[in-house]
Amino acid sequence: MFKKVKQRFLLSAISLLSGPILKLYFSTLRVKEIGTSFSDAKQASGENMIYTLWHENMMVPLFTNRKKKIHVLVSQHYDGEIIARFLHSFGFRTVRGSSTRGGSEALLKLQDILKEGEHSIAITPDGPRGPRRKTKFGVIKLASLTGKSILPLSVAVSRSKRLKSWDKFLLVLPFSRCIVVYTEPYKIPNNINDSEIKRFSEGLENILNNLDKTAERWLRS
């Protein structure tokens, strides 16, 4: 009983305070985006897309993409509710579900959103609980079913700490220099089979991991 009361109190506090605190925190960061032409071209053509990044790297893109029409896939677990409250404070909408809970319903909802054409989707393909940097098949299936492009992105920062979580979450320290890098859209053919899904999943893993290295090079330049 006490645990539930404590959880409700924490969620209420996040809803009330996260917006102002996050805005103050993000105002200390120096952020540069590289490769935005890939996303700008899609948006200019009226095409929505599937933003994809590793779970550990979500912190800075929360800030840089806050003004875009994006639904974020968030787990139904309690930690997912915490993330959802933060996202809502920045104007994002969320779809609840994961590979372990509510996955089928979430996939159908995401398909509807993409087919409507007004909003894009953001997914961390190794979330909500790992394995770290291993792409689950859901994002590939979603792209294949809807015909929408996957837009990979990554992050590098000058000052940070790694949390002792399953994803080694990248905690960006205030007054950091941050690089957010986008690469060309990753197109998935329609109606692919299971072996092809696995192959494209591995391809996305390679793209995201190589993009991390690209972001680090930009940071050092």
N, C-alpha and C positions, 0 to 999 in steps of 0.2 A: 504493500500500500504506500509506504513512504517513498519507495523508488518511483512509483507512478506519479506521485505528487511532485517529486523533484524533477522528473522529466517534463511534466506539464509546465512547471515554473520556468525551466530552462528554455523551452520552446517559446513561451510568451515573451521572455526577455529578449530572445533572438529577434522575434518579430518586431519588437519595439525599438531595439537599439542597433541592430545590425546595419541598417541603412546609413545612418549618420556616421557610425564608426568606420564602416568600410569606405565611405566617400572620403573621410579624412585620411585614412590609411593610403588609399590609392592615389590621393593627391601628392603624396611624397615620392611616388615612383616616376622614373623617366622611361617611358615606353616608346619603342620604335617598332613599327610593323613593316615586314618585308614580304613582298609577293601579294599584296592586297589586290593587285590587278586580276588575279584568278577569281577571287570572290566578287570583285566589282563587275567583272564581265558577265558573270552569271546573274547578278542582281539587275544589271542594266537590261538584260534580255528578258527579265521577268521570271527567271527560273530559280526555284528554291533548291536547296541542296542539303547534304548531310555532313555537318561539321564533325570531324573526328580527331580526337587527341587522347593521349594516355591519361588515365585517371589522376596520376600524380601531378600533371601539368595544368590542371583546370583553373588555378587561382588567377593568373593574369588575364587569360582570355575572358574570364568573367567580367573584367573591367572593359577590355577593348571592344567586346561585342555586345555591350549592354543595351545599345540603342537599336539593335536589329531585331526583327521579328523571328525569334527563335524559341522553340520548345525544347526543353532539356529532359532527357530520359534519366530518371532518378529512382533508386530502389525503394521498395516498400518497407524496408527495415527502419529502425529508429534513427540510425545515423543518416539514412537517406532523407528522413524528415527534417533533420537539422540542415542538411545541404539545401533542401527545397525552400526552407524559410529564408536562407541567405539569397537564393536565386530570386525569390519573389520580391525581396527588398530592392532588387536591381531591375525589376520589371520583366524578368523572364517568366515564361509559363513552363509548367512541368507536366510530364507524363510519368505515372508511377508504375514501376515494374522492372523485372530483371530476368536473368536466365534461370533463377531459382524460385522467384515468386511473381506471379502475375505476368509472365513473359508473353504468353499468347495474346492476352487482352491488350497488352502494351503494344505489341507488334501491329495489331489491327488498328489501334488508335493512331500510331505513327504513320501507317499507310494512308489513312484518311486525311491526316494533316498534310502530308506531302502531295497527295492527289488534289486537294483543294487548291494548292498552288500559292497561297498567300504567305505561309510561314515555312521556315527551314527547321531542321532538327539538329540537335547536338548530342552526340553519343561518345562515351568513353568505352571503347570496345573491350577493355580488360576489366571493367567494373561489373558489379559493385564490390566484389571481394576477391578478385584475382582469378587465376594466377597473374602476377604482375607482367605486363607487356605481352600478354598472350591474347590475340584477338578471338573473341567468341564469334560464332557464326551469324548471330542476329543482324549485325550491321550489314554484312554481305547479302544476306537474304533480303533485307529491307531494300537495299539498292537495286537488287535484281528484280524484285517484285514491282517496284515503282518506276524504274528507269531513271532514277535521280542519281546524280554524281556525288561521290564521296569527296569532301574537301579536307585533306589532312593538314594539320597544323602542329607546331611545336613551340617550345619556349626555352630560352636560356636567360639566366639572371646573374648579376654580379655578386649579390649577397644573399645567402639563403642557408637554411638548415633542413635536413632530412628527418622527418618524423619516423618513429619506430613502428610504423604501420605496415600492412601487407604490401602497399604500393610505394613505400618510402616517399610519402607525400612531400612535394617541394614547397616548403614554407618560405615565401619570399619576404625578406626583411625590409623594413622601411628604408627609403632613400636608395633603393636598388636601381641599377640600370637594367632594363628588361628588353629582350628581343622576342618578338612573336613572328614566326615565319610560316607562311602558307606556301603550298606547292600546287602544281597543276592538278585539276580534278582527276580522281581515280574512277574510271568508268567500268561498271560491271554489266556484262551481257544479261539479257532477259532469260528467265527460266533455266538457270544453270542447275546442274545436278550436284550431288553431295561431294563428289571428288573435286569438282570445279570450285565449289564453295570453299573447300579446304585450301585449295591452291591460291585463290584470291585472298583468303584470310592471311595466309603466310606472306603474300605479296604486300598487303597493307601493313603488317608488322615490320617488314623491311623498310617500307617507305617512312613510317613514323620514326623508326630507330635512326635511319639515315638523316631524317629531318632534324633530329636532336643534334647531330653532329654539325649540320649546316647552321643551326641557330648558335651553337657555340663558336663557330668560326666568325659569324657576324659580330658576336659579342666581343671577340678579341680584336676585331679590325678597327 
